[in-house]
Structures are given as structure tokens and as C-alpha cells.
């Protein structure tokens, strides 16, 4: 169950990062509220997952999901550049996340 909650927390991190960008420096109310609500939910689920999972594993997976998700949203929705070097860097993050998951005792 901790892994599922951690995955949801990671997805919520992507959501709040996207809406933080849309908030235009917290000057737009709806995106700002979505940012804050999803941020609190993401932190809350991360906290619950850390009751079972090691700190280093949980935090690394959470930030990794957020990083890869934000990269994907940036490319797919915001039209950010996806050159070979950025894609390679994203692949390295994914490999690191997989190794962290398999190295975790929980």
C-alpha cells in the first residue's frame, strides 16, 4: 500500500508543479488554489508512505516521479524542447528510480 500511496503522491507532485506554472507566480487564483491543495495532498501521502518505506527511497522515488512527470508535461503540454540530451537525462532518472525501488527492503 505504501508504494501505491507514494505513486499517487508523485503524480500529485506533477499536478502541483504544472498548476504552479499556470498560477503565474501565484497571481491567478484557481491555479494557485489547485497548486496548494495538491501540494498538501502530495506531502501528506508522502508522509504516510514514509511510515513503511525508508526515507531515502521514498523521497527519491517521489521527486523522481515529479521530475519525469514535469518533464513529460512540459514537453507534451507546454511545448518545451525534447532534444536527445534531455531525453537521455530523463532516461537516466528512470533507471535510477528503478534501481532505488529494487534496492529497497520494503
N, C-alpha and C positions, 0 to 999 in steps of 0.2 A: 504494500500500500504506500509506503514511503516513496518509492520510485515513481508511482503514478502521481502523487501529490507534487513531487519535485518537477515532473514533466509539465504539469499544469502551471506550476509557479514559473517555469521557464517561458512557457507560451505567454503568460500574462506579462512577463518582462518585455517581451516583444511588443505586446499591445501598448503598454505604457510608454515605451520608447517612441513608437510611432505617433501616438497622440501627443506626446511632449513636443515632438517636431511640429505637429499640426497646431499646437497651442500658441505658436509664435511668441515664445518667451513668456508663457502664462498670461497673455493679453486677450486670448479668446476663451470664454467661459466654459463652453461644452467640452472642447478637447482638454482643457485644464482639469475639469472635474473627472473626466474619464481617466486621465493620467493619474490623478491622486488616488482614486478608488482602486484601479487595477494595480497600482504600486503597493498599496496597503495589502491587498489580497495576495499579491505575489510574495511579499515579505512574510506574510502570515503563513502561507503554505510552505515556504522555505523553512521557516521556523519549526513547523510541525514535522517536516521530513528530517530535520536535524536531530530530532529525538531518537531516531533509529540509525541514521546514516552518519558516517564520520564528517566532521566539519569540512575538511579539505575536499572530500569527494562531492558532498552536496553543493558547496559553494562553487566549485569548479564546473560542475555539470550545469548548474543554474545560470551562471554567467556565460557559459559556452552556448547553451540554447539561446540565450538572449543575443549573443554576438552573431551567431549564424542566422538566427531568425531576423535580426535587424538588417543584416547584410542582404538577405533574400528579399525582404520587404523593400529595402532601399532600391534594389535593382529592379524588382518586378513592378512596384507601385510608384516609386518616386523617380524612376528613370536614372538612377545612379549608374556609374560606369562599372562594367563587369569585365575587366581585362584579365588576361591569363594569370598575371601575378596575384591579383586579388582573389581569383578563384582558387589558385594554389594555396594561398594563405588560409582560405576558408576550409579547404580540404584538410590541411594540417590541423586546424582546430577540431574538426570532426574526428580525425584519427586520435588526437589527444583525449577527446571525450570518451571515445570507445575504450581506449587503454585505461583511463581512470575508472570507468564502470567495471571493467573486468578485473582490475586490481583491487577493487573494494571488497572488503569481507562481508558487507551487508547485502 
